[in-house]
Amino acid sequence: MRSFIDVSPDSHFPIQNLPYGVFKRPEAEKPCCGVRIGDLVLDLRVIEHRGFFRGVFGDEHVLCKWSLNKFMSKGPAAWAMVRRIVTDLLRDDNPTLRDDTALRDEALAPISQVTMCLPAEIGDYTDFYSSREHATNVGIMLRGKDNALQPNWLWLPVGYHGRASSIVVSGTDVRRPCGQIRPDEKAPPIYGPCRTLDFELEMAFFVGTGNEPGRPIPIDRAEAHIFGMVLLNDWSARDVQKWEYVPLGPFLAKNFATTISPWIVPMQALAPFRCAPPPQDPPPLPYLAASADSPARSTFDIRLEVTLQGERMPEPHAICRSNFRYLYWTMAQQLAHHTSGGCNMRPGDLLASGTISGPTPDSYGSMLELAWRGERPLAFPNGESRTFLQDGDRLSIAGWCQGEGYRVGFGECSGRVLPAG
């Protein structure tokens, strides 16, 4: 399948992808919903006003909004129908958009001429801790090799409730946070800028249709509630975290900023890249055990890369290469567990994977692990080294699925560290 729009083979956004986002034109009063194709954005407001989605929504306006929440709430059947319509409009053998110069000029905007916004109004945000390698590495640092994993870790997807208000879109600068730290364990804590700022390589999914309070989402139906996925950087103030996390977990160490990529890749685009997750031992409890033929028993082969570029570095350097398939707990299990006690989800809620570390040191998804608590500094070609992030550093995450002759990618999730205010 090909589009009439030229897309390079290494682009993240061929016709096989068609992710959703929210963008703003320079002359527009408000943002609007769009679909990415190559280096262009298809304005869904224009397409909806021309009547192309009438067979899906009737006279209701769903995609001319400034967030994707209403579309998310419509469910898998509507998502599939809209995707078919957009795909058909962009095909190289369909003249409807291809040969209508006026419609093309109105509906297609160069990505270089628009500003990307958060794709949804995020009501709630949960961050999981689902990488066995990451949990083991951190556990070894804190408790030693024999007690690396806590007793509950292999039985349930551990998570915490994060702060939705400080989620920002890729390209937003992040200011180094201040907080209580205790650099000298024999002295009282002090208040000041974080000294050990870190990133965490993560992915996240947006909830589409929610559930009623008290009615859990069964694991075999979990994917029907997932709208799509993004990249995520869970910026972390490690010294603040070390002092504050007992007994209730992360607070100021995590709530100052979380960065996500602007394009939500729909689950249909990821379907060809399903693969088996790591084996789970002990077997999960029944409510976390999907049926043999359920898509909930699979995960996705998504290649991930992290680069760092300091102010004096002429180019970014890869510091981590990992893969989403390394995660021990799947998205379906995360969602099923989150709702198992009766918690209700709403369209636009964001659930993050937790740090995605792989089995080798170059696949560790945080500076804490890559530099192993500062004991093994990362060296760069210009002679600099890092144990944690410095002011001026730009940290970028990229992710993609590799098909035959095309990629289904997520673009970039990046942010630059500013000095503490």
FIVOVEX-657569 format. One line per 2 residues: number of its first residue (from 1); their letters; for each residue x, z, y of N, C-alpha, C. Coordinates in steps of 0.2 Angstrom, whole numbers, plus 5000, padded with zeros to 4 digits. Layout:
<sites>
NUM = A = X/Z/Y/X/Z/Y/X/Z/Y  ...
</sites>
This chain:
<sites>
1 = MR = 5004/5000/4994/5000/5000/5000/5004/5000/5006  5003/4996/5011/5007/4995/5017/5002/4995/5023
3 = SF = 5005/4997/5029/5001/4997/5035/5004/4991/5039  4999/4989/5044/5001/4984/5049/5006/4986/5054
5 = ID = 5007/4993/5054/5012/4996/5059/5018/4997/5055  5024/4995/5058/5030/4995/5055/5033/5002/5054
7 = VS = 5034/5004/5048/5037/5011/5047/5043/5010/5043  5049/5013/5045/5055/5013/5041/5054/5017/5035
9 = PD = 5058/5015/5030/5058/5018/5023/5060/5026/5023  5064/5028/5028/5066/5035/5028/5061/5039/5033
11 = SH = 5056/5036/5036/5051/5039/5040/5048/5044/5036  5046/5050/5039/5042/5055/5036/5034/5053/5036
13 = FP = 5032/5048/5039/5025/5047/5041/5023/5040/5039  5024/5038/5033/5021/5031/5031/5013/5032/5030
15 = IQ = 5010/5026/5028/5003/5026/5027/5001/5031/5021  5006/5032/5016/5004/5037/5011/5004/5044/5013
17 = NL = 5006/5046/5019/5005/5052/5021/4999/5054/5026  4999/5051/5032/4994/5052/5037/4992/5059/5038
19 = PY = 4997/5063/5041/4995/5070/5042/4991/5071/5049  4988/5077/5049/4984/5078/5055/4988/5083/5060
21 = GV = 4986/5082/5066/4989/5086/5071/4985/5086/5078  4987/5090/5083/4984/5090/5089/4989/5088/5094
23 = FK = 4988/5083/5099/4992/5081/5104/4989/5080/5110  4993/5080/5116/4990/5079/5122/4994/5073/5126
25 = RP = 4990/5069/5129/4993/5063/5133/4994/5066/5140  4999/5063/5143/5001/5066/5150/4995/5066/5155
27 = EA = 4991/5061/5154/4985/5060/5159/4979/5064/5157  4979/5067/5151/4973/5070/5148/4972/5077/5150
29 = EK = 4966/5079/5151/4964/5086/5153/4965/5091/5147  4963/5088/5141/4963/5093/5135/4967/5089/5130
31 = PC = 4970/5093/5125/4972/5090/5119/4967/5087/5114  4969/5083/5110/4964/5080/5105/4967/5079/5098
33 = CG = 4963/5078/5093/4966/5078/5086/4968/5071/5085  4974/5070/5081/4977/5064/5079/4979/5063/5072
35 = VR = 4981/5057/5070/4985/5056/5064/4991/5053/5065  4997/5055/5062/5003/5052/5063/5004/5046/5058
37 = IG = 5006/5040/5061/5008/5034/5057/5015/5032/5060  5020/5032/5056/5027/5030/5059/5028/5034/5066
39 = DL = 5030/5030/5071/5031/5033/5077/5025/5033/5082  5019/5032/5079/5013/5032/5083/5008/5037/5081
41 = VL = 5004/5039/5086/4998/5044/5084/4992/5040/5085  4988/5040/5080/4981/5038/5080/4976/5043/5083
43 = DL = 4973/5041/5089/4969/5046/5092/4962/5046/5089  4960/5052/5085/4954/5052/5081/4948/5053/5086
45 = RV = 4949/5055/5092/4943/5055/5096/4941/5048/5098  4945/5043/5099/4943/5036/5100/4940/5034/5094
47 = IE = 4943/5035/5088/4940/5032/5082/4933/5035/5081  4932/5042/5082/4925/5045/5081/4920/5042/5086
49 = HR = 4922/5041/5093/4918/5039/5098/4916/5031/5096  4920/5028/5093/4918/5021/5091/4913/5021/5085
51 = GF = 4912/5026/5082/4907/5027/5076/4910/5026/5069  4916/5026/5068/4919/5025/5062/4918/5031/5057
53 = FR = 4916/5037/5060/4915/5043/5055/4908/5044/5055  4903/5040/5057/4896/5042/5057/4894/5043/5050
55 = GV = 4897/5039/5045/4895/5040/5038/4897/5046/5035  4901/5050/5038/4904/5056/5036/4900/5062/5039
57 = FG = 4899/5062/5046/4897/5067/5050/4890/5066/5053  4887/5060/5052/4881/5058/5056/4883/5057/5064
59 = DE = 4879/5060/5068/4880/5060/5075/4884/5066/5077  4886/5071/5073/4890/5077/5075/4897/5075/5077
61 = HV = 4899/5077/5082/4906/5076/5084/4911/5082/5081  4915/5080/5077/4920/5084/5073/4927/5083/5075
63 = LC = 4929/5077/5076/4936/5076/5077/4938/5074/5084  4934/5075/5089/4935/5074/5096/4936/5081/5099
65 = KW = 4938/5086/5095/4940/5093/5098/4947/5093/5099  4949/5099/5102/4956/5101/5104/4959/5105/5099
67 = SL = 4956/5106/5093/4959/5109/5087/4956/5106/5081  4959/5107/5075/4956/5104/5069/4952/5109/5065
69 = NK = 4950/5115/5068/4946/5120/5064/4939/5117/5062  4936/5114/5066/4929/5111/5064/4930/5107/5058
71 = FM = 4935/5102/5058/4936/5097/5053/4938/5101/5047  4942/5106/5047/4944/5110/5042/4938/5113/5038
73 = SK = 4933/5115/5042/4927/5119/5039/4923/5114/5035  4924/5108/5036/4919/5103/5032/4920/5102/5025
75 = GP = 4926/5104/5022/4927/5104/5015/4930/5098/5012  4932/5098/5006/4936/5093/5003/4933/5086/5003
77 = AA = 4926/5086/5002/4923/5079/5002/4923/5075/5008  4922/5079/5014/4923/5076/5021/4930/5074/5022
79 = WA = 4935/5079/5020/4942/5077/5021/4944/5071/5017  4942/5070/5011/4943/5064/5007/4940/5057/5011
81 = MV = 4934/5058/5013/4931/5052/5016/4934/5050/5023  4936/5055/5027/4940/5053/5033/4946/5050/5031
83 = RR = 4950/5053/5026/4956/5050/5025/4956/5043/5022  4950/5041/5018/4949/5034/5016/4948/5030/5022
85 = IV = 4944/5032/5027/4942/5028/5033/4949/5026/5037  4953/5032/5038/4959/5031/5042/4964/5026/5038
87 = TD = 4964/5027/5032/4969/5023/5028/4967/5016/5028  4960/5015/5027/4958/5008/5028/4959/5005/5034
89 = LL = 4958/5008/5040/4959/5006/5046/4967/5004/5048  4971/5007/5044/4978/5006/5045/4982/5001/5040
91 = RD = 4978/4999/5036/4980/4994/5031/4982/4988/5034  4987/4985/5031/4990/4978/5034/4985/4972/5032
93 = DN = 4980/4973/5028/4975/4968/5026/4968/4969/5029  4968/4974/5034/4962/4975/5037/4962/4973/5044
95 = PT = 4958/4968/5047/4959/4966/5054/4956/4971/5059  4952/4975/5057/4947/4979/5062/4951/4982/5067
97 = LR = 4957/4986/5066/4961/4989/5071/4967/4984/5072  4969/4981/5067/4975/4977/5068/4974/4971/5073
99 = DD = 4969/4968/5073/4968/4962/5077/4964/4964/5084  4962/4970/5085/4958/4972/5091/4963/4975/5096
101 = TA = 4965/4971/5100/4971/4973/5105/4968/4979/5109  4962/4978/5112/4959/4983/5116/4959/4990/5113
103 = LR = 4956/4990/5106/4955/4996/5102/4962/4999/5101  4967/4995/5099/4974/4997/5097/4977/5001/5103
105 = DE = 4976/4998/5109/4979/5001/5115/4976/5007/5117  4970/5008/5115/4966/5014/5117/4968/5020/5112
107 = AL = 4968/5018/5105/4968/5022/5100/4975/5024/5098  4980/5020/5099/4987/5022/5097/4992/5024/5103
109 = AP = 4995/5029/5102/5000/5031/5107/5007/5033/5104  5012/5030/5108/5019/5032/5105/5020/5039/5105
111 = IS = 5023/5042/5100/5024/5049/5099/5029/5051/5104  5033/5047/5107/5037/5049/5113/5034/5051/5119
113 = QV = 5027/5048/5120/5024/5049/5126/5018/5055/5125  5018/5059/5120/5013/5064/5119/5017/5071/5118
115 = TM = 5013/5076/5120/5016/5083/5118/5012/5086/5112  5015/5088/5108/5012/5091/5102/5010/5098/5103
117 = CL = 5004/5100/5101/5001/5107/5101/5001/5110/5095  4999/5117/5095/4997/5120/5088/4991/5116/5085
119 = PA = 4991/5115/5079/4986/5110/5076/4979/5114/5075  4979/5121/5075/4973/5124/5074/4973/5131/5078
121 = EI = 4967/5133/5079/4966/5140/5082/4967/5145/5076  4973/5148/5076/4974/5152/5070/4972/5159/5071
123 = GD = 4967/5161/5067/4963/5168/5068/4967/5173/5064  4970/5172/5058/4974/5177/5055/4980/5173/5051
125 = YT = 4985/5177/5050/4991/5175/5048/4994/5180/5043  4995/5178/5036/4998/5182/5031/5005/5179/5029
127 = DF = 5010/5183/5028/5016/5180/5025/5018/5183/5019  5019/5179/5014/5020/5182/5007/5028/5182/5006
129 = YS = 5029/5184/5000/5036/5186/4998/5037/5184/4991  5037/5177/4990/5035/5174/4983/5041/5171/4980
131 = SR = 5047/5171/4983/5053/5168/4980/5057/5174/4976  5057/5173/4969/5061/5178/4965/5068/5178/4967
133 = EH = 5071/5173/4968/5078/5173/4970/5079/5176/4977  5075/5175/4982/5076/5179/4988/5074/5186/4987
135 = AT = 5069/5188/4984/5067/5195/4983/5073/5199/4979  5076/5195/4974/5081/5198/4970/5088/5199/4974
137 = NV = 5089/5194/4978/5095/5194/4983/5094/5200/4988  5089/5201/4991/5088/5206/4996/5087/5213/4992
139 = GI = 5084/5213/4986/5084/5219/4982/5091/5222/4980  5096/5217/4978/5102/5219/4977/5106/5222/4983
141 = ML = 5105/5219/4989/5108/5222/4995/5105/5229/4996  5099/5230/4995/5096/5237/4997/5096/5242/4991
143 = RG = 5096/5240/4985/5095/5245/4979/5100/5244/4974  5104/5238/4974/5108/5237/4968/5105/5232/4963
145 = KD = 5109/5229/4959/5107/5224/4954/5102/5227/4949  5103/5233/4947/5098/5235/4942/5091/5237/4944
147 = NA = 5090/5237/4951/5084/5239/4953/5082/5234/4959  5084/5228/4958/5083/5223/4963/5076/5222/4965
149 = LQ = 5072/5220/4959/5064/5219/4960/5060/5226/4960  5056/5226/4964/5051/5232/4964/5047/5231/4958
151 = PN = 5044/5237/4955/5040/5236/4949/5034/5232/4950  5031/5231/4956/5025/5227/4956/5026/5220/4957
153 = WL = 5033/5218/4958/5034/5211/4961/5032/5205/4956  5033/5207/4950/5031/5202/4944/5024/5202/4942
155 = WL = 5020/5206/4946/5013/5207/4944/5008/5204/4949  5011/5203/4955/5006/5201/4961/5010/5198/4966
157 = PV = 5007/5193/4970/5011/5190/4976/5011/5195/4982  5016/5198/4983/5017/5203/4988/5017/5200/4995
159 = GY = 5013/5203/5000/5013/5200/5007/5011/5205/5012  5011/5203/5018/5010/5207/5024/5006/5203/5029
161 = HG = 5002/5207/5033/4998/5203/5038/5002/5203/5044  5003/5196/5047/5008/5195/5052/5003/5194/5059
163 = RA = 5007/5192/5064/5004/5192/5071/5002/5184/5072  4996/5182/5073/4994/5175/5074/4996/5173/5081
165 = SS = 4995/5178/5086/4996/5176/5093/5003/5174/5095  5008/5175/5091/5015/5173/5093/5017/5167/5088
167 = IV = 5013/5164/5085/5014/5158/5081/5015/5152/5087  5020/5148/5086/5022/5143/5091/5023/5137/5088
169 = VS = 5022/5131/5091/5024/5125/5088/5031/5123/5089  5033/5119/5084/5040/5116/5084/5042/5114/5091
171 = GT = 5049/5115/5093/5051/5114/5099/5051/5119/5105  5047/5124/5103/5047/5130/5108/5053/5134/5107
173 = DV = 5056/5136/5113/5061/5141/5113/5059/5148/5111  5063/5151/5108/5062/5158/5105/5067/5163/5108
175 = RR = 5064/5168/5112/5068/5173/5115/5070/5179/5110  5077/5180/5110/5079/5186/5106/5075/5192/5108
177 = PC = 5073/5195/5102/5068/5201/5104/5073/5207/5105  5069/5212/5108/5072/5219/5109/5068/5224/5104
179 = GQ = 5071/5229/5102/5068/5234/5098/5072/5240/5097  5070/5245/5093/5074/5250/5091/5079/5248/5085
181 = IR = 5085/5250/5086/5090/5249/5080/5094/5255/5079  5097/5255/5074/5101/5261/5072/5108/5259/5070
183 = PD = 5112/5257/5074/5119/5254/5072/5123/5259/5069  5122/5266/5071/5126/5271/5068/5122/5276/5065
185 = EK = 5122/5276/5058/5118/5280/5054/5118/5288/5055  5124/5290/5059/5125/5297/5060/5122/5299/5067
187 = AP = 5120/5294/5071/5117/5295/5078/5110/5293/5078  5107/5295/5083/5100/5293/5084/5099/5285/5086
189 = PI = 5093/5282/5085/5092/5275/5086/5093/5274/5094  5094/5267/5095/5094/5265/5102/5090/5259/5103
191 = YG = 5088/5258/5109/5083/5252/5111/5088/5247/5114  5087/5241/5111/5091/5235/5115/5090/5229/5111
193 = PC = 5093/5223/5113/5092/5217/5110/5094/5217/5102  5091/5213/5098/5092/5212/5091/5099/5209/5091
195 = RT = 5103/5212/5086/5110/5210/5085/5111/5205/5079  5106/5205/5075/5106/5202/5069/5100/5197/5068
197 = LD = 5099/5192/5072/5094/5188/5072/5094/5183/5067  5089/5182/5063/5089/5178/5057/5083/5173/5057
199 = FE = 5084/5168/5053/5078/5163/5051/5076/5164/5044  5070/5162/5042/5068/5162/5035/5065/5155/5034
201 = LE = 5067/5152/5029/5065/5145/5027/5058/5146/5023  5053/5144/5026/5046/5145/5023/5042/5138/5024
203 = MA = 5037/5138/5020/5031/5133/5021/5025/5138/5021  5020/5134/5023/5013/5138/5024/5008/5133/5023
205 = FF = 5002/5136/5021/4996/5132/5021/4990/5134/5025  4986/5130/5028/4980/5131/5032/4974/5131/5027
207 = VG = 4970/5137/5028/4964/5137/5024/4959/5132/5028  4955/5129/5024/4950/5124/5026/4944/5128/5026
209 = TG = 4940/5127/5021/4934/5131/5020/4935/5138/5018  4932/5143/5021/4933/5150/5019/4929/5153/5014
211 = NE = 4928/5159/5014/4923/5163/5009/4920/5168/5012  4914/5170/5009/4911/5176/5012/4914/5183/5010
213 = PG = 4913/5188/5014/4916/5194/5013/4913/5197/5006  4918/5199/5002/4916/5202/4996/4915/5197/4990
215 = RP = 4917/5191/4992/4916/5185/4987/4923/5182/4986  4927/5184/4981/4934/5181/4980/4934/5174/4979
217 = IP = 4939/5171/4980/4940/5164/4978/4943/5163/4971  4940/5161/4966/4943/5160/4960/4949/5156/4960
219 = ID = 4954/5157/4956/4960/5153/4956/4959/5146/4954  4954/5144/4950/4953/5137/4948/4950/5133/4954
221 = RA = 4947/5137/4959/4944/5133/4965/4948/5134/4971  4954/5137/4970/4958/5139/4976/4960/5133/4980
223 = EA = 4963/5128/4977/4965/5122/4981/4960/5118/4985  4953/5119/4983/4948/5116/4986/4947/5119/4993
225 = HI = 4950/5125/4994/4950/5129/5000/4956/5128/5005  4961/5124/5002/4967/5123/5006/4967/5116/5009
227 = FG = 4967/5116/5016/4967/5110/5020/4974/5106/5019  4979/5109/5020/4986/5106/5020/4991/5110/5022
229 = MV = 4997/5108/5022/5003/5112/5023/5008/5110/5029  5012/5115/5031/5016/5114/5036/5023/5117/5034
231 = LL = 5028/5116/5038/5035/5120/5038/5034/5126/5042  5038/5131/5041/5037/5137/5045/5044/5141/5045
233 = ND = 5046/5143/5051/5052/5148/5051/5049/5155/5053  5050/5159/5049/5049/5166/5050/5055/5170/5054
235 = WS = 5055/5169/5060/5061/5172/5064/5061/5180/5062  5067/5183/5061/5067/5190/5059/5073/5193/5062
237 = AR = 5071/5199/5065/5076/5203/5068/5078/5209/5063  5084/5207/5059/5086/5211/5053/5087/5218/5055
239 = DV = 5091/5220/5060/5092/5227/5062/5086/5231/5064  5081/5227/5067/5075/5231/5069/5071/5232/5063
241 = QK = 5071/5227/5058/5068/5227/5052/5070/5233/5048  5077/5234/5047/5080/5239/5043/5078/5246/5045
243 = WE = 5077/5247/5052/5075/5254/5054/5068/5255/5054  5064/5250/5054/5056/5251/5055/5052/5250/5049
245 = YV = 5055/5247/5044/5051/5244/5038/5048/5249/5034  5051/5255/5033/5049/5261/5029/5044/5265/5033
247 = PL = 5038/5266/5031/5035/5264/5024/5030/5258/5024  5029/5255/5030/5023/5251/5030/5026/5243/5031
249 = GP = 5032/5242/5031/5034/5235/5031/5035/5232/5038  5036/5226/5039/5038/5222/5045/5033/5224/5050
251 = FL = 5036/5224/5057/5032/5225/5062/5035/5221/5068  5039/5225/5073/5042/5221/5078/5047/5216/5076
253 = AK = 5050/5218/5070/5055/5213/5067/5053/5206/5066  5046/5205/5066/5043/5199/5064/5038/5196/5069
255 = NF = 5035/5201/5073/5030/5198/5077/5031/5195/5084  5038/5194/5085/5039/5191/5092/5039/5183/5092
257 = AT = 5040/5180/5086/5039/5173/5085/5039/5170/5078  5035/5165/5077/5034/5162/5071/5033/5154/5073
259 = TI = 5038/5150/5070/5037/5143/5072/5035/5139/5066  5030/5134/5068/5027/5130/5063/5028/5122/5065
261 = SP = 5029/5118/5060/5029/5111/5062/5022/5108/5064  5021/5103/5068/5015/5101/5071/5010/5098/5067
263 = WI = 5013/5094/5061/5009/5090/5057/5007/5093/5051  5000/5093/5049/4998/5096/5043/4997/5091/5038
265 = VP = 5001/5091/5033/5001/5086/5028/4995/5088/5023  4990/5083/5022/4985/5085/5017/4987/5085/5010
267 = MQ = 4983/5089/5006/4984/5090/4999/4984/5083/4995  4980/5079/4998/4979/5072/4994/4986/5068/4995
269 = AL = 4989/5069/5000/4996/5066/5001/5001/5069/4997  5000/5075/4995/5005/5079/4991/5004/5078/4983
271 = AP = 4998/5076/4982/4996/5076/4975/5001/5072/4970  5004/5066/4972/5008/5063/4968/5015/5067/4966
273 = FR = 5016/5072/4970/5022/5076/4969/5021/5082/4966  5016/5083/4962/5015/5089/4958/5020/5090/4953
275 = CA = 5022/5096/4951/5027/5098/4946/5025/5105/4944  5028/5107/4938/5027/5113/4935/5031/5119/4939
277 = PP = 5028/5124/4940/5031/5130/4944/5036/5134/4939  5040/5138/4941/5044/5142/4936/5040/5146/4931
279 = PQ = 5042/5147/4925/5038/5151/4921/5037/5158/4923  5032/5161/4922/5030/5168/4924/5030/5173/4918
281 = DP = 5034/5178/4918/5034/5183/4913/5035/5190/4916  5031/5194/4915/5025/5194/4911/5019/5189/4913
283 = PP = 5015/5187/4908/5010/5183/4910/5005/5186/4916  5003/5182/4921/4999/5185/4926/4992/5188/4923
285 = LP = 4989/5193/4927/4983/5195/4925/4978/5190/4925  4972/5190/4922/4967/5185/4921/4965/5182/4928
287 = YL = 4964/5186/4933/4962/5183/4939/4967/5178/4943  4973/5179/4940/4979/5175/4943/4981/5170/4938
289 = AA = 4978/5169/4933/4980/5164/4927/4975/5158/4928  4977/5152/4930/4973/5146/4930/4972/5143/4923
291 = SA = 4966/5140/4923/4965/5136/4917/4970/5131/4915  4970/5129/4909/4976/5124/4907/4976/5118/4910
293 = DS = 4970/5115/4912/4969/5109/4916/4968/5109/4923  4969/5115/4926/4968/5116/4933/4974/5114/4937
295 = PA = 4973/5111/4943/4979/5110/4948/4982/5116/4950  4979/5122/4949/4982/5128/4951/4988/5130/4947
297 = RS = 4989/5127/4942/4994/5128/4937/5000/5124/4939  5000/5121/4945/5006/5116/4947/5008/5119/4954
299 = TF = 5014/5116/4956/5017/5117/4963/5019/5110/4965  5023/5109/4970/5025/5103/4973/5032/5102/4974
301 = DI = 5035/5096/4972/5042/5095/4973/5043/5093/4980  5045/5098/4985/5046/5097/4992/5053/5098/4993
303 = RL = 5057/5094/4995/5064/5095/4997/5065/5098/5004  5069/5103/5005/5069/5107/5011/5077/5107/5013
305 = EV = 5078/5106/5020/5084/5107/5022/5084/5110/5029  5089/5115/5030/5090/5119/5036/5096/5116/5040
307 = TL = 5096/5115/5046/5102/5113/5050/5102/5118/5056  5109/5119/5058/5110/5124/5064/5115/5120/5068
309 = QG = 5113/5120/5075/5118/5117/5080/5118/5122/5086  5125/5124/5086/5126/5129/5092/5127/5125/5098
311 = ER = 5128/5128/5104/5129/5125/5110/5135/5121/5111  5140/5123/5107/5147/5120/5107/5148/5115/5101
313 = MP = 5142/5114/5097/5143/5110/5092/5140/5103/5093  5144/5097/5092/5142/5091/5094/5136/5088/5090
315 = EP = 5135/5091/5084/5129/5089/5080/5127/5094/5076  5121/5094/5073/5118/5099/5069/5122/5099/5062
317 = HA = 5122/5104/5058/5125/5105/5052/5121/5108/5047  5120/5105/5041/5116/5108/5036/5119/5114/5033
319 = IC = 5115/5119/5033/5117/5126/5030/5113/5128/5024  5108/5124/5022/5104/5126/5016/5100/5120/5014
321 = RS = 5100/5119/5008/5096/5114/5004/5092/5118/4999  5085/5117/4999/5081/5121/4994/5075/5117/4992
323 = NF = 5070/5120/4989/5065/5116/4986/5059/5120/4986  5053/5118/4988/5047/5122/4987/5045/5124/4980
325 = RY = 5047/5120/4975/5045/5121/4968/5049/5128/4966  5054/5130/4969/5057/5136/4967/5053/5143/4967
327 = LY = 5047/5142/4971/5043/5148/4972/5040/5151/4965  5040/5157/4964/5038/5160/4958/5030/5160/4958
329 = WT = 5027/5162/4964/5020/5163/4965/5017/5157/4968  5012/5153/4966/5010/5147/4969/5005/5149/4974
331 = MA = 5003/5143/4978/4998/5144/4984/4992/5146/4981  4989/5144/4975/4983/5146/4972/4983/5153/4971
333 = QQ = 4988/5155/4968/4989/5162/4966/4989/5167/4972  4992/5165/4978/4992/5168/4984/4985/5169/4987
335 = LA = 4982/5163/4987/4975/5163/4990/4970/5167/4985  4971/5167/4979/4966/5170/4974/4967/5178/4975
337 = HH = 4974/5180/4975/4975/5187/4976/4973/5190/4983  4974/5186/4988/4972/5188/4995/4965/5190/4995
339 = TS = 4961/5186/4992/4954/5187/4992/4951/5191/4987  4955/5193/4982/4953/5196/4976/4949/5203/4978
341 = GG = 4951/5206/4983/4948/5213/4985/4942/5212/4989  4940/5206/4991/4934/5204/4995/4936/5202/5002
343 = CN = 4942/5201/5003/4944/5198/5010/4941/5191/5011  4939/5190/5017/4936/5184/5019/4941/5180/5023
345 = MR = 4942/5173/5021/4946/5168/5024/4941/5164/5029  4944/5162/5034/4941/5157/5039/4945/5151/5040
347 = PG = 4942/5146/5042/4945/5139/5044/4951/5141/5049  4957/5138/5047/4962/5139/5052/4967/5145/5050
349 = DL = 4965/5149/5046/4969/5155/5044/4976/5152/5041  4981/5155/5042/4988/5152/5040/4991/5157/5035
351 = LA = 4993/5155/5029/4996/5159/5024/5003/5156/5022  5008/5160/5023/5015/5158/5023/5018/5160/5016
353 = SG = 5023/5156/5014/5026/5156/5007/5030/5162/5006  5033/5165/5011/5039/5169/5011/5045/5165/5010
355 = TI = 5051/5168/5011/5058/5164/5011/5059/5160/5004  5060/5154/5005/5061/5150/4999/5069/5149/4998
357 = SG = 5071/5153/4993/5078/5153/4991/5078/5150/4984  5084/5146/4983/5085/5143/4976/5090/5147/4972
359 = PT = 5092/5144/4967/5096/5148/4962/5104/5148/4964  5106/5144/4969/5113/5143/4971/5114/5146/4978
361 = PD = 5120/5148/4980/5121/5151/4986/5119/5146/4992  5120/5139/4991/5119/5134/4996/5111/5133/4997
363 = SY = 5107/5136/4992/5100/5135/4993/5097/5142/4995  5100/5147/4998/5097/5153/5000/5094/5151/5007
365 = GS = 5088/5154/5008/5084/5152/5014/5084/5157/5020  5090/5160/5021/5091/5165/5026/5098/5166/5028
367 = ML = 5100/5168/5034/5107/5169/5035/5109/5176/5032  5104/5180/5031/5105/5187/5027/5108/5185/5021
369 = EL = 5106/5180/5017/5108/5178/5010/5114/5174/5011  5114/5168/5015/5119/5164/5016/5126/5167/5017
371 = AW = 5126/5172/5022/5132/5175/5024/5132/5182/5021  5128/5183/5016/5127/5189/5012/5129/5196/5017
373 = RG = 5124/5197/5021/5124/5203/5025/5130/5203/5030  5133/5197/5031/5138/5196/5036/5145/5197/5033
375 = ER = 5145/5197/5026/5152/5198/5022/5155/5191/5021  5151/5186/5021/5154/5179/5020/5152/5174/5025
377 = PL = 5155/5175/5031/5153/5170/5037/5153/5163/5035  5148/5159/5038/5147/5152/5037/5152/5149/5042
379 = AF = 5156/5144/5040/5161/5141/5044/5159/5134/5046  5160/5132/5052/5158/5125/5055/5164/5121/5057
381 = PN = 5163/5115/5057/5169/5110/5058/5172/5111/5065  5169/5114/5070/5172/5115/5076/5176/5121/5077
383 = GE = 5176/5125/5071/5180/5131/5071/5176/5137/5072  5169/5137/5074/5165/5142/5074/5163/5145/5068
385 = SR = 5160/5151/5068/5157/5154/5061/5151/5158/5063  5147/5159/5058/5141/5163/5060/5139/5168/5054
387 = TF = 5137/5174/5056/5134/5178/5051/5127/5179/5052  5125/5179/5059/5118/5178/5061/5117/5173/5066
389 = LQ = 5112/5172/5069/5111/5167/5074/5113/5170/5081  5116/5165/5085/5118/5167/5092/5114/5164/5097
391 = DG = 5114/5166/5103/5110/5163/5108/5113/5156/5109  5108/5152/5110/5109/5145/5111/5109/5141/5105
393 = DR = 5109/5144/5099/5108/5140/5093/5101/5137/5092  5101/5131/5089/5095/5128/5088/5095/5127/5080
395 = LS = 5089/5130/5077/5088/5130/5070/5083/5126/5068  5084/5121/5064/5079/5116/5062/5078/5116/5055
397 = IA = 5071/5115/5053/5069/5115/5046/5066/5108/5045  5068/5104/5040/5065/5098/5038/5062/5098/5031
399 = GW = 5057/5094/5029/5055/5094/5022/5051/5088/5021  5052/5085/5014/5049/5079/5012/5049/5079/5005
401 = CQ = 5044/5075/5003/5043/5073/4996/5046/5065/4995  5050/5064/4990/5053/5057/4990/5049/5053/4984
403 = GE = 5046/5048/4987/5042/5043/4982/5047/5037/4981  5044/5032/4978/5048/5026/4977/5047/5021/4983
405 = GY = 5053/5021/4987/5053/5017/4993/5049/5020/4999  5047/5026/4998/5044/5030/5004/5045/5037/5004
407 = RV = 5044/5041/5009/5044/5048/5010/5037/5050/5012  5035/5056/5010/5029/5060/5013/5033/5066/5016
409 = GF = 5033/5066/5022/5037/5072/5025/5033/5076/5030  5036/5081/5033/5033/5086/5037/5036/5086/5044
411 = GE = 5041/5081/5045/5044/5081/5052/5049/5087/5052  5049/5090/5058/5054/5095/5059/5050/5101/5062
413 = CS = 5053/5107/5060/5051/5114/5063/5057/5117/5066  5058/5116/5073/5064/5118/5076/5063/5123/5082
415 = GR = 5068/5127/5084/5067/5131/5089/5074/5133/5092  5075/5135/5098/5082/5136/5101/5081/5144/5103
417 = VL = 5087/5147/5101/5087/5155/5103/5089/5156/5110  5085/5159/5114/5087/5161/5121/5089/5168/5121
419 = PA = 5093/5170/5126/5095/5177/5127/5089/5182/5128  5090/5188/5126/5085/5193/5127/5083/5194/5134
421 = G = 5077/5195/5136/5075/5195/5143/5076/5202/5146
</sites>
